[in-house]
């Protein structure tokens, strides 16, 4: 494990650099929007990565409710934390892209609003995990995560069912994309996923160790109480 993580970290750094090169150099300049369109290669993969992590969070939360597995609870917490960060990147890059192209930073259309609401749900999930106390906190958090996961399909299909300022998807029948652009997009998504995996792995190990230390301290406290009662 100690050797694997640095190797994967180096490979991920190389992949991120290659993906950056693809986005800024290899991918052609979009005719209408110009170079500002290149933020697309970060805006979209950050959303895809966030929603992938939220799907894992959703599945882990269901498994936790069914089996009460501590490992599933840690996976849910970890993917929830990292997913919130990636979706925040998506929410920040969107207005940066929109302002020079459409002349607005933000509009309360279905896609943007539902994405923001989903992000706020998961932020609430993290606040619940961080500040709530009591034995029912993991259960309540799992229920919140499941509710957040159910919002994700609505975020995706909102631009199919409603008229929005957000562009139609270039995949799935909504348009076309140059193969070099598609390659840059997928390479950045792969790089983001690898980076997210490394961060989740590190965060999982840290959280597991923290819980083991807390359990050891609690056990030691019980022993102290038992000794003092003699």
C-alpha positions as MATLAB code, in Angstrom:
seq = 'XXXXXXXXXXXXXXXXXXXXXXXXXXXXXXXXXXXXXXXXXXXXXXXXXXXXXXXXXXXXXXXXXXXXXXXXXXXXXXXXXXXXXXXXXXXXXXXXXXXXXXXXXXXXXXXXXXXXXXXXXXXXXXXXXXXXXXXXXXXXXXXXXXXXXXXXXXXXXXXXXXXXXXXXXXXXXXXXXXXXXXXXXXXXXXXXXXXXXXXXXXXXXXXXXXXXXXXXXXXXXXXXXXXXXX';
ca = [
       0.000    0.000    0.000;
       2.793    2.423    0.905;
       4.433    1.925   -2.493;
       1.240    1.785   -4.519;
      -0.106    5.187   -3.517;
       2.963    7.236   -4.628;
       3.093    5.357   -7.935;
      -0.583    6.012   -8.588;
      -0.065    9.628   -7.556;
       2.713   10.080  -10.126;
       0.670    8.394  -12.851;
      -2.314   10.599  -12.017;
      -0.155   13.736  -12.164;
       1.088   12.670  -15.601;
      -2.465   11.985  -16.740;
      -3.672   15.370  -15.457;
      -0.829   17.089  -17.341;
      -1.617   15.181  -20.530;
      -5.314   16.017  -20.205;
      -4.449   19.692  -19.723;
      -2.351   19.593  -22.892;
      -5.222   18.007  -24.776;
      -7.668   20.662  -23.544;
      -5.491   23.731  -24.165;
      -3.438   22.736  -27.205;
      -4.716   19.720  -29.106;
      -8.462   20.361  -29.008;
      -9.510   22.791  -31.758;
     -10.845   26.238  -30.967;
     -14.627   26.374  -31.000;
     -15.772   28.638  -33.852;
     -18.509   30.527  -32.001;
     -17.182   30.934  -28.450;
     -13.438   30.881  -29.070;
     -10.916   29.881  -26.438;
     -13.283   30.515  -23.520;
     -15.025   27.289  -24.552;
     -11.992   25.338  -23.321;
     -13.336   25.598  -19.771;
     -15.803   22.998  -21.031;
     -13.086   20.363  -20.539;
     -13.161   21.052  -16.800;
     -16.749   22.133  -16.289;
     -18.266   18.921  -17.648;
     -15.801   16.335  -16.224;
     -16.081   17.906  -12.768;
     -19.862   17.361  -12.873;
     -19.484   13.804  -14.170;
     -16.967   13.030  -11.452;
     -19.166   14.540   -8.749;
     -22.214   12.586   -9.879;
     -20.187    9.356  -10.052;
     -19.067    9.923   -6.468;
     -22.623   10.736   -5.407;
     -23.827    7.506   -7.013;
     -21.269    5.578   -4.936;
     -22.403    7.572   -1.906;
     -26.023    6.646   -2.710;
     -25.213    2.922   -3.014;
     -23.046    2.920    0.120;
     -25.776    4.682    2.104;
     -28.353    2.097    1.080;
     -25.938   -0.691    1.979;
     -25.267    0.915    5.343;
     -28.976    1.095    6.148;
     -29.366   -2.555    5.166;
     -26.243   -4.028    6.797;
     -25.057   -1.354    9.261;
     -21.581   -1.728    7.792;
     -19.031    0.761    9.220;
     -16.962    0.449    6.030;
     -19.979    1.448    3.909;
     -20.549    4.433    6.194;
     -16.956    5.563    5.688;
     -17.245    5.130    1.911;
     -20.427    7.225    1.928;
     -18.786    9.969    3.974;
     -15.653   10.009    1.833;
     -17.396   10.120   -1.535;
     -19.833   12.724   -0.233;
     -17.010   15.039    0.807;
     -15.051   14.740   -2.436;
     -18.199   14.896   -4.554;
     -19.160   18.223   -2.984;
     -15.769   19.650   -3.948;
     -16.044   18.527   -7.576;
     -19.595   19.821   -7.910;
     -18.442   23.147   -6.474;
     -15.845   23.290   -9.262;
     -18.679   22.728  -11.724;
     -20.774   25.514  -10.164;
     -17.835   27.935  -10.262;
     -16.675   27.197  -13.809;
     -20.209   27.442  -15.195;
     -20.677   31.174  -14.519;
     -17.093   31.887  -15.622;
     -17.943   30.273  -18.941;
     -21.411   31.814  -19.209;
     -20.480   35.449  -18.575;
     -18.456   36.143  -21.757;
     -20.619   33.878  -23.928;
     -24.202   34.679  -22.870;
     -23.629   37.904  -20.977;
     -24.864   36.563  -17.632;
     -23.227   34.967  -14.625;
     -26.260   33.029  -13.476;
     -29.873   32.394  -14.332;
     -32.402   30.483  -12.299;
     -33.213   27.902  -14.927;
     -33.931   24.246  -14.188;
     -30.440   22.857  -14.790;
     -28.540   25.465  -12.772;
     -31.053   25.620   -9.952;
     -31.344   21.840   -9.583;
     -27.550   21.519   -9.574;
     -27.267   24.141   -6.851;
     -30.015   22.475   -4.797;
     -28.275   19.101   -5.122;
     -24.999   20.644   -3.958;
     -26.747   22.231   -0.975;
     -28.306   18.877   -0.054;
     -24.891   17.260    0.074;
     -23.437   20.196    1.981;
     -26.246   19.671    4.498;
     -25.293   15.999    4.571;
     -21.710   16.919    5.480;
     -22.849   19.411    8.139;
     -25.020   16.683    9.631;
     -22.083   14.287    9.697;
     -19.797   16.897   11.198;
     -21.897   18.598   13.847;
     -24.710   16.212   14.814;
     -24.157   13.890   17.739;
     -25.858   10.706   18.761;
     -26.108    7.156   17.582;
     -28.698    7.937   14.899;
     -26.475   10.413   13.025;
     -25.184    7.880   10.433;
     -28.748    6.737    9.772;
     -30.060   10.267    9.295;
     -27.065   11.088    7.108;
     -27.675    8.007    4.970;
     -31.300    9.041    4.462;
     -30.171   12.532    3.436;
     -27.652   11.070    1.007;
     -30.302    8.862   -0.581;
     -32.551   11.899   -1.050;
     -29.662   13.763   -2.669;
     -28.942   10.824   -4.952;
     -32.530   10.788   -6.143;
     -32.138   14.420   -7.268;
     -29.297   13.618   -9.670;
     -31.447   12.133  -12.478;
     -33.582   15.283  -12.378;
     -30.448   17.417  -12.794;
     -29.431   15.440  -15.866;
     -32.827   15.268  -17.553;
     -33.814   18.856  -16.771;
     -32.385   20.163  -20.062;
     -34.281   17.474  -21.958;
     -37.687   18.268  -20.481;
     -37.463   22.035  -19.876;
     -36.276   25.008  -21.893;
     -33.152   26.281  -20.171;
     -30.306   28.700  -20.757;
     -27.927   25.774  -20.383;
     -26.736   24.280  -23.707;
     -28.180   20.974  -24.852;
     -25.934   17.937  -24.335;
     -23.488   17.083  -27.098;
     -23.844   13.401  -26.231;
     -27.006   11.325  -26.317;
     -28.673   12.982  -29.292;
     -28.297   16.624  -28.313;
     -25.590   17.551  -30.812;
     -22.197   16.645  -32.212;
     -18.603   17.196  -31.158;
     -15.244   17.101  -32.911;
     -13.399   13.826  -32.154;
     -10.402   15.778  -30.797;
     -12.713   17.646  -28.447;
     -14.285   14.378  -27.334;
     -10.841   12.899  -26.706;
      -9.829   15.896  -24.584;
     -13.117   15.727  -22.686;
     -12.800   12.024  -21.891;
      -9.122   12.311  -20.967;
      -9.930   15.050  -18.471;
     -12.754   12.982  -17.033;
     -10.407   10.010  -16.652;
      -7.809   12.241  -15.000;
     -10.409   13.702  -12.625;
     -11.649   10.228  -11.732;
      -8.135    9.006  -10.985;
      -7.469   12.060   -8.840;
     -10.791   11.610   -7.035;
      -9.957    7.952   -6.389;
      -6.629    8.868   -4.805;
      -8.199   11.527   -2.597;
     -11.030    9.187   -1.566;
      -8.543    6.427   -0.813;
      -6.466    8.719    1.368;
      -9.552   10.135    3.090;
     -10.961    6.642    3.693;
      -7.770    5.518    5.409;
      -7.688    8.669    7.514;
     -11.314    8.318    8.611;
     -10.877    4.622    9.408;
      -7.816    5.403   11.522;
      -9.672    8.210   13.305;
     -12.515    5.880   14.225;
     -10.098    3.231   15.457;
      -8.386    5.808   17.665;
     -11.741    7.040   18.999;
     -12.778    3.460   19.750;
      -9.489    2.832   21.547;
      -9.934    5.986   23.630;
     -13.503    4.996   24.504;
     -12.368    1.531   25.546;
      -9.588    2.996   27.672;
     -12.064    5.345   29.327;
     -14.323    2.401   30.196;
     -11.376    0.582   31.706;
     -10.512    3.648   33.779;
     -14.093    3.849   35.031;
     -14.039    0.146   35.887;
     -10.764    0.533   37.804;
     -12.043    3.519   39.755;
     -15.213    1.616   40.691;
     -13.236   -1.169   42.378;
];
